[in-house]
């Protein structure tokens, strides 16, 4: 029997020699891609971010909205979630190789709790109401239990979560449909002959409020209100951004947890099967790309065209459309994009691309927070105040500029340092010991 040494009982961060290059590169792709999806909500007021009809956008602005929504919407978050799920197994597995007893779990839960602190900094200091770190911290602790399941069971779990998310998506949708039908039924009552009950009055008020809120005038009014608040001083921005975050957090944490669980479980399964490390065959990745993008883009096109058909009138859309399948087309597109990226990796032709994005992935947390910081300075009223002042196509030029900056910065930083600044702090807090930073 081998007695563990003192060194083996002490956890430590992953060394440079232990890093998996393709995982870092994928993380880099995802973290840059997330900005592509977040920028409308950093820069555009209220419903304008996802609805081009609010400002009657056309031409290049409309095409930018269409392409990003049709192809990318939800996929980068899905890819990042898969990598986070894989990271759970990778982190805990390495700790179990180095430590004994409850120490691996202690390090892992400490790591997740500190991630919550980074999230609070992102929301309440950098004022980003679209932060996802708190969700990942909580859900990661929940999925710690499933880390030792077989790939088959993890995939079954992901399929179950997808089914539950589709049920939840359509349940919420049909509640709104029911609200409309009940309200319209009450509106048809001749109140000169029949006095409405309190329940009927409530049903009518709820339907009228929804119709007014989703009308062109209602959406524009909301956009103007948000723009006024975000272009105000720090206190005004703080109130609007943090209140918005807390409202969405409660709904997301309690009612859409399956959204994250799907990708966490897939990431765990793909890590164990080698799919995320490029160890699967070209045939596997080809089928992922063809089937995933084939199904996903078809369903995404159908969904978007239906929205266009109803002129983004969400009242009429809800009243007349029969089924929701966003989660299905999002997951299909995400798997297709993953398959396509891995085909590029397997080809060997794009090694330069993956090497370029590896440092970005190694500094994923730093880059995520830096994106919030830069956009906070560019768009909020107490800084440059460009919130709501740029056209949609113009905000994507800012995305490209931030991408170039982060790629260059990360490349130079990782030449001299072992970790990004936020990663170094996270590791030091996790192990409650100052970690080395400068490469010797």
N, C-alpha and C positions, 0 to 999 in steps of 0.2 A: 504494500500500500504506500503510495506516494504522499508524503506530508506536504501540504501547500506551504510555500515560502511566504515571507512577509510581502514580497513584491507581488506575488500572485494574488494576494488578498486585497490589494489596492487597485481600484478601478483607474482607468486612464482613458483619455480621448483617443480616437483612432489616429494612428501615425500616418505620415505621408505615404509610406510604402504599402499601407493597408488599404488605401483609397481605391475605389473602383471607378476608373476613369469614365466609363460610359454613363454611370449613374450621376456623376458630377455634371457631365455634359447635358444629360436629360434634364437635370434640375436647373441648369442654366437656361435651357430652352424654355422651360415652364415659367421660370421667374420673369424672364423678359416678356413672354407671352401674356402673363397675368396683367402686366401694365397695359398691353393692347386692349384688354377687356375692361380694365379699371378706369382708363383715362376719360371716357365720357362722363363718369360720375365724379371724377375729380374736377372736370372742366365745364360741364354743361348743366344748366339748372333743372332740377326736378325730373319730370318725365321726359325731357328732351333727350336724355341719355340713351333711352331705348326706343323712343317714338319719334320718327322723323316728321310726322305730320304736325307736331306742335308748332314748329316754325316754318311749315310748308317747305321743307328742304327738298332740293332737286339737284340735278346734275351731279357733280363730283361728290357733293356732300351725301346725297342719297345713295350713290354707288358705294361709298365707304361704309355707310350703315349697312347696306344690303350684304356686301361681301363678308364683313366682319361677323355679322349676325348669322348668316347662312353657314359659313364654314367654321368659324372659330368659337362662337358663343358657347361658353361653359367647358370647352375642351382643355384649356390650359390649367384651369382650376382642377379639373379631373386628373390630368397628368401629374400635377403637383401633389394631389391627394394620394395617388398611387405610389409616388416616390416616398411620401411621408409614411404610408403603410409599410413599404419595404424597409424604411429606416427604423421602424419599431423592431422588426426582426433582427436587422443588422446590429443595432445598438445593444439590445438585450443579449443577443447571442454572443457578442464580443465580451460583454461584461460577465456572462456566465462562464466563458473560457478563462477569465482572469480572476474571478472572485468566487466566493462560496456563500451558501446560505441565502439570506434575504438581501444581500448587498446589491445584486443586479436590479432587483425591484426597487430598492431604495434609490439608487442612482437614476433609474428611469422615471420614477414619479417625481423626484426632485427636479429632473430635467423638464418635465411637463409643467410643473408648477411655476418654474422660472419663465417658461414660455408664456404663461399667462401674464406675467409682469411685463414682458416685452409687448404683449398685446395691449395692455392698459396704457403703456407709453405711446404706442402707435395711435390709439384712439383719443386719449385725453390730453396728450401733449402735441403730437403731430396732427391731430384732428382729422384722421382718416376714418370715416364712418363705414367703410367697406372692409375693414380688417377681418381676417379669417383665423388669426393665430389663436385666439381664445377658443374658438370652436375646435381647432386641431388639438389643442392642449387637453381639452375635456374628452373628446372622442378618442384620442390616443390612449388615455388612461383606461377607458372602457374596453378598447380592443386589445389591451395587454393580455387579457385572458385567452384570446384566440390565437396567440402567436405560434403555438405548437401544433395547430391543426394541419392536416394534410392539404396540399394544393386543391385536391378535389373538393374537400369539405369547405375550404375557403371560397371556392368559386360557387358552390351551391349556396353558401351564405350570401354572397354578392347577388346572386340571382333572386334570392328571397327578398333581399333589401330593395332590389330594383322593382320587384312586384309590389312590395309594400309602398314604395315611393309613388308608383303609378296609381295605386289605389288612393293614396293620400291626395295626389295631384287632382284626380278626378272627383274625389269626395268634396274637396274645397270648391272645385269648379261647379259641381252640381248644387252645392249650398247657395252659391251666388245665382245660379239659374232659378232655383226654388224661390229665392228672395225676390227676383224679378217677376216671376209668374204670380206669386202671392200679392205683390204690390200692384201689378197691373189688374189683377182680379178685383182688388179693393178700389182701384181708380175707376173701374167700370160701374161701380155701384152708384145708383142715383141717390145722393145724400139728401135730396129734398124729400125723399120718401122713407129712407132708411138711415138711422143714426149709426155711425160707425162705433165699434167697440174700441177700447184702448189698444187691444192687440192689432186690430185692423189699422188703426191710426199709426201704430209703430211700424207695421209692415209697409204702409204707404210712404212714410217718411224715409225709411231705409232705402226703398227703391228709388225715390226721387233724389235722395242725396247721392246715391251711386251713379245715377244717370247724369246728374249735374257735375259730379266730380270727374267723370270720364268723357264729358263733352269737350269739344275743341276749346270752348271758352273756359271750362273748368280746368283743363290741363294747362292752358296758357296762364291762367291766374295763379295756379300753384307754382309754375315755373318762375313767374315774376316775384312771388313771395320768397321763394328760396333764393333767387338771385339777389334780392335786396338784403337778405340776412347774411349770405356768404360774402357779399361785398362790404359788409360792415366791419366793425372793429373785432378784436380777438374775442371779446365776450359774446358778441353776436354770433360769430362763427362757431365758437365753442358750444353755445346753446343749441344751435341748429344741427351741427354735426354729431354731437354726442347723444342728443335726444333721438335723432334718426337711427344711430347705431343701436341704442338700447331697445328701441321698438323692434327693429329687425332681429336683434339677437334673441330676444324672448321667443319670437315666432319661429326663428330658424332652429334654435336649440331644442325646442320642445316638439315641433311639428315636422321638421324636415331633416332630422338626424340621419335618416336612411340615405339621403343625398350624399353625405360624406362617407358613411359606412360602405356603400357600394364600392367606391374607389379605394378606400383603405384595404378592404378585403381582397380586391383584385390585385392591388400592389403587393400584398403579402404573398398571394398565390403566384404572381408573375416573378417575384424574387426567388421563390423556392424552386420554380420550374426553370429558371434561367432566362426567361423571356426578357426581363429588364436588363440583363447583362449581355444581350446579343448572342446567347448560347443556343437559341432555338434555330431551326433550319430556315433557309430562305423561303421555303414553301409555307411555313407557318406565318411568317411576317407578310408574305404576299397575300395569303387568304385574309389575314387581319385587315390589310389595307383595302382589298377589293370589297370584301363583304361589309366591313365597318363603314367605309366611305360610301359604298353603294347604297346601303340601307339608310345610313345617317343623313347623307346629303339629300336623298330623295324625300325623307320624312321632314327634314328641315325646310326644304323648298316648299313642300305642301303646307306646312305650318305658317311660313312667312307669307305665302300667296294668299292664304285665307285671311290673315290680318290685313293685307293690302286690299283684298276684296271688300272688306267691311270698313275701309278707310281708317283703320286704327280706332274705330269707335268701339271701345271695349264693352259698352252696354249692348250694342247690337251683336257684337262678336259672342259675348257670353250667352245671349239669348238664343242664338241660332246654331252655334257650333255644338257638336255632340260629344266629342271626346278630346282629351288632352294626352299628348305623348312626348312632351318635351324631354323628359328624363331618358326615354328610350332613344330618341335621336341624338341626344347629347352623349350618351355612353357609346353608342355605335360610332359616332364621329370621332370620339376620343380614342377608341380602340383602333380605328382606321388610321388616324394620324400617328399613333404610336407605332403601328405596323409600318407605315411609310417612312418614318424617321429611322426605324431600325433597319429597314432595307438600305437606306442611305449609309448607315453605319457599317453594315455588312459588306457593302460594295467596296469599301476601302478608298473610294475616290474622294470622299468628303472628310477624310481624317483631319484635314486642316480646320474644317468647320467645328468638329467636335473638340479638337484641342483648343480652339479659340474660346469655346463656351465653357470649358472645364473650370477655369478660374471663377467664372461668373457663378457656376453652380456651387463651388466650394464656399462662396461668400453669399449664399442665397438669402440668409436672414439679414445680413448687412444691406444687400441690394433691395430687399423688400422694404425695409425701413427707410432706406435712402430715397426710394421712389416716393414714399409718403412725404418725406422732408422736402424734396425738390418741388413736388406738386403743391405742397402747402405754401411754399414761398411764391410760386408762380401764380396760383389761382386765387388764394384767399385775399379778402379785401384789405387786411392789415399789412399785406406785403405788396406784390405787384398788382394784385386785383384784377386778373384777367378772366375771372370766373364769368362765364356767359358772354364774353366779349369776342371769342374766336369762333370761326366756323368749324364744322366738324372735320373737314379735311386738314385744317390748320393744327388741330390738336394732335393729329397723327404725325405731323412733322416734329412736334415736341417729343412724342414717343421715340421716334428714330434718333433724335438728338440724345435722349437719355440712354438709349441702347448703346450708342457709340461711346458715350462717356463711361458707362459702366463696364463695357468690354475692355476699354483701354485702361481704366483705373484698376480693375481687378487683375488684369494681366501684369501690370507693374507691381501691384501690391503683393501678389502671390510669389513674385520672384524673391522677395526679401523677408516675407513673413509666413508663418505656418498656418495662420487662420485669418479670416477677416476680423475686424474690430468687434462686431456683435457676436460672432462665433467664439472668439477668444473669451469674451465676457461670459457668455452662456456656459462655456465649458468650465471656466473658473468657478462660477457659481454652482454648477452641478456637482463638481467634485470638492467644492468648498476649499479650493486650493489654487493659488495663482499658477496658471499654466504658462509654459514658455511661449513666446510669441515670435521672436526674431529667429530666422534661420541662421545656424552657425556655419 
